[in-house]
Amino acid sequence: MRITRRFTIITATAWSANAAIARAAGAETGPENTAQIDIARAKAEGRVVIYTSLDTQLVDTIIAPFRERYGIEVTYFRAGSAEVTGKVLAEADAGRSQADMVDASDLAALLLMKERGLLRPFESAARALLPASQRDPDSTWIVDRLTQGVLQYNVAEFGAAPPQHWADLGRAGMAGRVSFWSASSGDGAPRIITLAQHLGWDVVKSIARTKPLRTVSPQTMAQIIERRERGVGLLQNDNVAWRSKLQGKGTDFLFPSEGVPSEFGACGLLKTSTRPHAAALFHEWWMSAEGQAVLSKGGKYSPRTDVAPPENSLPITKMKLLEQDYTTYKRDRAKILDQMADVFGGEWGN
């Protein structure tokens, strides 16, 4: 299935003109916190460009009320986390950075951008509502969503007795019934690694021995399960499974009691932005209780303690979350992806 991407190409002439305007306005450094955002300047800057790995349906619903309220246009490029990261780094290397804000479902991506000196410190008003592990001590990134890897299944396939535990997917009789997702860039690998680190590689290897069907995205895996081409999905995005069930596609999902990998999506502002006030204003809309409620309405869990979970969903406090060691993953990524290739075969971006 072709992944939808939206990208407005900014020409070199327009980029240079915007840079000149920003320099003339003395706005290169931009606001350092929410109180310093100048809304009049933001409106004069007129536009925000964001690179994101978030589902396009959710991005569109977040953008619409922001545009209506402030009259500021928001355009975006959407792809998997690895591709978003690669685009940011490639543009930085070429001296042609075009994005104002970046959002990625893999916190390791933001850690790498910070290491490269690409992110601008900005103290969000939401910072005080998040635990220390979900915000950079130097304020260059902040967690903007939590994605849990759930066990999704076809109701007709399993009836009232679906698999309850991750190890169940590797048991006898599961050959040809399991699916998982991971792009060739390596997206999808972190949650499998997290499962292996917490529950042991034997569990993951037993699932691999069932020859699970590999799909390119969570959305594609959901379609495979809905059509009963495979009965169960390993580590599906909770919001995708939630939406499939809500739409009456004959699927359901559960959070195995031994734990579910939880991935931190995070966002940050780029130093090279020529629209720093507009970018910061959109960042704060994205992280506000109102903006985060849009995410929750679309099935995503917010890290904010004052935003309710998705409708009819288990509260985060009722789950056993298996958190990823992002620092180790960033450091050992190539070696870890080699291990994934050994276990599952195929290309993993290594």
Secondary structure by P-SEA (a helix, b strand, c coil): cbbbbbbbbbcaaaaaaaaaaaaaacccccccccccccaaaaaaacbbbbbccccaaaaaaaaaaaaaaccbbbbbccccaaaaaaaaaaaaaaccccccbbbbccaaaaaaaaaaccbbbbbcccccccccccccccccccccccccbbbbbccccccccccccccccccccccccbbbbbcccccaaaaaaaaaaaccaaaaaaaaaacccccccaaaaaaaaaaccccccccccaaaaaaaaaacccbbbbbbccbbbbbbbbbbbbcccccaaaaaaaaaaaacaaaaaaaaaaccccccccccccccccccccccccccaaaaaaaaaaaaaaaaaaaccccccc
